[in-house]
C-alpha cells in the first residue's frame, strides 16, 4: 500500500548492487524540471546491477578512471554517462565507499509531469515514455550535468519510497553487453508494461 513518500538513508544504498537492484523496484525517482519547476516522477520497474573488478561488463572492471570514479562512492549518488553518442544513462551508485558498484535504471512508470515527459519524448503513449534507459533520461530531462548529483537531501533529483511494491520481481540476464551475459542481474516488476523488454526471461524470483 502506498504511503507518504519518504527519503531513504544513505545506508540503504550502501550495499552490494546485486542486492540493491531488486530493492529499487517500486521506488520513485523524481526530477525537478529547470524551466517550469514542476516535478517529473516515475516509479522504477526495471534495473540492472553492475559491480567492479569481478564484473566484466562493468565500467569499473579494470581500474578506477576519471569517468568511472563516481562508481566508487559514496552510495546514493547519480552516475550519468553518455552511451554510444546517443543516450544518457542514469545509474545509482551502490556499495561501500571505495568499492565500485552501481545500478542502471532501465525502466519506470510515469507518475507526475507526464505532459512534460510526452513533450520531451514526442509521444503521449504512456508505455513509450520511460520504457528504456535512454527513453527515461530523455523523458525526465536527466543530463550529463546531473552526473554526481546527490539523490539524498532534496536536490533536483531524488529517490523516495512510498511503500508500494510489485507483487513479483523477476530476474534475468542484462541487456546490450558483450561480457557477463551469464549473470542474471537484471530485475523487473513482473506485471509492469513499462519495462524496456516486456518479455523478460525469468531465471528466478528476486
C-alpha positions in Angstrom: 0.0 0.0 0.0 1.3 3.4 -0.9 2.0 5.9 1.9 3.5 9.4 2.1 6.8 9.4 0.2 9.9 9.4 2.5 13.6 9.8 1.8 15.9 6.9 2.3 19.1 7.0 4.3 22.5 6.6 2.5 22.9 3.3 4.3 20.0 1.9 2.1 22.2 2.3 -1.0 25.4 1.2 0.7 25.0 -2.5 -0.1 26.1 -4.8 -2.9 24.5 -3.5 -6.2 23.1 -7.0 -6.8 21.3 -6.8 -3.5 20.3 -3.2 -4.0 18.8 -3.6 -7.5 15.6 -5.6 -6.6 15.1 -3.2 -3.6 14.9 -0.3 -6.0 11.9 -1.8 -7.9 8.9 0.2 -6.7 10.8 3.3 -5.5 10.2 6.7 -7.1 12.8 8.8 -8.9 11.9 12.5 -9.1 13.5 15.3 -11.2 12.7 19.0 -10.9 12.2 20.5 -14.4 14.5 23.5 -14.6 12.2 25.6 -16.7 8.7 25.0 -15.3 10.0 24.0 -11.8 7.4 21.2 -12.0 8.2 17.8 -10.7 8.6 14.8 -13.0 8.4 11.5 -11.2 8.3 7.8 -12.2 8.2 4.5 -10.4 11.2 2.3 -11.0 10.2 -1.0 -12.6 13.4 -2.3 -14.2 17.1 -2.0 -13.4 20.5 -3.8 -13.8 23.2 -4.3 -11.3 26.9 -3.7 -12.1 29.8 -4.5 -9.7 33.5 -3.7 -10.1 36.5 -5.8 -10.9 34.5 -9.1 -10.6 32.0 -7.9 -13.3 33.4 -7.9 -16.8 30.5 -5.8 -18.1 31.2 -3.0 -15.6 32.8 0.3 -16.4 34.9 -0.3 -13.3 36.0 -3.8 -14.4 39.6 -2.9 -15.0 40.6 0.1 -12.9 39.5 3.4 -11.5 39.4 6.2 -14.1 38.1 9.8 -14.2 34.9 8.5 -15.9 34.1 5.7 -13.5 35.4 7.3 -10.3 31.8 8.1 -9.2 31.1 4.4 -9.1 33.5 4.1 -6.1 31.2 6.0 -3.9 29.6 7.4 -1.8 26.4 5.5 -2.4 23.2 7.2 -3.3 24.9 9.4 -5.9 23.8 9.6 -9.6 26.2 8.2 -12.2 25.2 9.6 -15.6 27.1 8.8 -18.7 26.7 9.2 -22.5 26.2 5.9 -24.2 27.5 5.3 -27.7 27.0 9.0 -28.5 23.2 8.6 -28.4 21.6 8.4 -24.9 22.3 9.5 -21.4 22.2 6.6 -19.0 21.2 7.1 -15.3 22.6 4.9 -12.6 22.5 4.9 -8.8 25.8 4.3 -7.1 25.8 1.4 -4.6 28.0 -0.3 -2.1 30.5 1.0 0.4 32.7 4.0 -0.5 35.8 2.7 -2.2 34.1 -0.3 -3.6 32.7 0.1 -7.2 29.1 -0.6 -7.8 26.1 1.0 -9.5 22.5 0.1 -10.6 21.4 1.2 -14.1 17.7 2.3 -14.2 16.3 0.7 -17.3 12.5 1.4 -17.0 10.0 3.3 -15.0 6.3 4.0 -14.9 5.4 7.8 -15.2 3.6 9.2 -12.3 3.7 13.1 -12.4 4.8 15.6 -15.0 3.5 13.2 -17.7 2.7 16.1 -20.2 6.3 17.3 -19.8 7.6 13.8 -20.4 5.4 13.4 -23.5 6.7 16.7 -24.9 10.3 15.7 -24.4 9.7 12.3 -26.0 7.5 13.4 -28.8 4.8 10.9 -27.9 1.9 10.7 -25.5 1.8 6.9 -25.2 2.5 6.2 -21.5 4.4 3.0 -22.2 6.8 4.8 -24.6 7.9 7.5 -22.1 10.3 5.7 -19.8 10.4 2.1 -21.0 14.2 2.1 -21.7 17.2 3.7 -20.1 17.6 6.3 -23.0 13.8 7.0 -23.1 13.8 7.5 -19.3 16.6 10.1 -19.3 15.1 11.9 -22.3 11.6 12.0 -20.7 12.8 13.1 -17.3 15.4 15.5 -18.6 18.4 13.8 -16.9 21.6 15.3 -18.5 25.3 14.9 -18.2 25.5 17.8 -15.7 23.4 15.6 -13.3 26.3 13.2 -13.0 27.5 13.0 -9.4 24.2 14.6 -8.1 23.3 13.6 -4.6 20.0 11.7 -4.7 19.5 12.2 -1.0 18.6 15.5 0.6 16.0 17.1 -1.6 18.1 18.3 -4.6 17.0 18.4 -8.2 17.0 14.6 -8.3 15.7 12.4 -5.5 14.8 8.8 -4.8 11.9 8.3 -2.4 9.9 5.4 -1.0 6.1 5.5 -0.7 5.8 1.9 0.4 4.5 0.4 -2.9 6.0 -2.9 -4.0 5.2 -5.1 -7.0 3.5 -8.4 -6.5 6.5 -10.2 -8.0 10.0 -9.3 -9.2 11.7 -11.4 -11.9 15.4 -11.5 -12.9 17.3 -12.4 -16.0 20.5 -11.6 -18.0 21.5 -7.9 -18.5 20.9 -6.3 -21.9 23.3 -5.0 -24.5 26.6 -6.3 -23.0 29.3 -8.4 -24.6 30.6 -10.0 -21.4 29.0 -11.2 -18.2 25.9 -12.4 -20.1 25.5 -15.4 -17.8 24.9 -13.2 -14.8 21.2 -12.7 -14.1 21.5 -9.2 -12.7 18.5 -7.5 -14.4 15.5 -7.2 -12.2 11.9 -6.1 -13.2 8.4 -5.9 -11.9 6.8 -9.0 -13.4 3.5 -7.3 -14.3 4.7 -3.9 -15.5 4.0 -2.6 -19.0 6.8 0.0 -18.6 9.8 -2.3 -18.8 12.3 -1.9 -21.7 11.7 -5.5 -22.8 8.2 -6.8 -22.0 9.1 -10.5 -22.2 12.0 -10.8 -19.7 13.1 -14.4 -19.5 12.6 -15.2 -15.8 15.5 -17.0 -14.2 14.0 -16.9 -10.8 12.3 -14.7 -8.3 14.4 -11.9 -6.7 
